[in-house]
Each structure stands twice: as C-alpha cells, then as structure tokens.
C-alpha cells in the first residue's frame, strides 16, 4: 500500500513524518522527544495523527520500545526525503552541506576509549554540528530495544531487522607485570598456568558468549581480581594481581606488561557493528561510521597484537 494511496485522501504532515523518523530511528518516544524538543504526549499525538492519515499502524510495540510496521517503513522513506530536503538548505560559506545531530553509540570499554572516542573527535573536526554520545558497556546486541543508533559488540550478533557489520578482528593475550613475573617466574606451558591466578571478567556477570569462552584455554587457573570493566583488568595486572587475559591493543600500551605464551595463548575475537538500516542512512551516522571504520583500519595491527 502506498503512503499516498492509503485509505485517507489527506497527505501526511511533514512534521508528523519527521516525528516518525525520530521514533523509528531510536525505537523510543522519550528519545525522539528529546531530539526534537517536544514532550512525550506531543510525540504520541503526532504518531496517532499520522496513522489516522495513512489508515494504518506505523509502529508496533516490542520489548523496550517501538518497531516500524511495513507501512511505517514505507512512510519512513518519505520522511527521509523530507529531512533531506530540509537539510539541503543548510550549507556553509563554501556551499558544502552542514551535518548536525546526535549519534548515540554503545561499545565495550576498550573500544569506546581507543577507537570510538578518536573517531568521534575526527568527526567533530570535520562536522562541529555533530555530537557523539558513547555508552561504555559489554553486552549482547540490543539495538531493537534501545534508544541507540549504533552498537559495537564482541562476536557475531543474532539480530532481527537490523544490520550487522563485521568491523575488525582483535586478539586477547596473556600478560603479566614484569615485577610479578620476576617474583613468581614465567610459565612455560599451559599446565604451568594452574599455579597462577587469572585476572578477567566476573564469570557470573558476563553476557557475551565469545568472551565467556575466551578463558577456556586454562580451566585450572584460579580467579584473582575480576571485574566487568577491562580497564580494571589491565590495572590489576599491572599491579601484580596475577596474569591478565587482556586485549593486546590495550595491554601493549604499557611497557611494564609482558606478554607470555604468545604462540599458545592467542584468542582471536571480532568486533561487530549493529544498527538499523534506516539509521545508517542518516548522514551524521554515516559520517561517524566512516570515521570509525577508518580508525579501525589504522589500528588493525595493534588490534591483532602485531
């Protein structure tokens, strides 16, 4: 059913379409309201008006938010055309299109600090009107149930009506502080690891299967300091709490850390980017993703511990 050939003879309001665009991208009325400077009631009223005009539902309730219906996705195309037309009127002194808006990304702690943050800074240098919000967390992809534009997760995600893009491979290695290894000796085999404590994630709180399996190379290792934050892993290892299973691109920044059993303990994982297809079409999001991919490419050797 075409948006303009629906049960109503009225044309949809451009304002109502832009409200749908904000809700469709974020999946939440509250986030859309904040973005547009409206209140929740106004958002709800405009969505209802649009549905009355089009003669059908444009959104359906899902766990934690809203998802576009088939009619809603068709209307979203029209909404993107309205947005593009409005944005085309904004240009700098050279006639170049001005990009602005908020890009919200969730990523693991290390990725957020060393990859997402520099990419955000580069986008800001090129497009000062873009704001990037980074939520540092380690979890499974939940793009359909959140107000995020992008999620970076570890391991290939199983997502519904979302796009998953493999960003980069990275490596975990086993590290000890040089002081710790001088005092306790350097293990030469996997069997030797049974005598050493491990610094890693809290097993009972780890949601990511690939990270959960990463430490299975040495099941006899007892736990030392555990945390949900990988920066704690790095600092606990530096403070001689034990041997840390650490991302090489983080641990190799510290000369007081020494990687051991390099040929035996090398856990390869992958970062994946998850987003809605309609979100990826936003110019400000696309600009950030381009910068993120460029940063990941530049750091590919560090990510693999080379």
KASULRA-V686938 format. One line per field, one symbol per residue. burial: + if it has 9 or more other C-alpha atoms within 8 Angstrom, else -. Layout:
# KASULRA-V686938
burial: ???
This chain:
# KASULRA-V686938
burial: --+--+-+---+---++++++++++++++-+++++--+++--++-++-+++++++-++++----+++++-++++++-+++-++---+---+-----++++-++++++++++++-++++++-+++--++++++-+++-++++-+++++++++++++++-+--+++-+++++++++++++-++-----+--+-+++-+++++++---+-+-+++--+--+--+-++++++-+--++-+++-+++++++++++++----++++++--++-+++++++++--++---+++++--+++-++---+-++++-
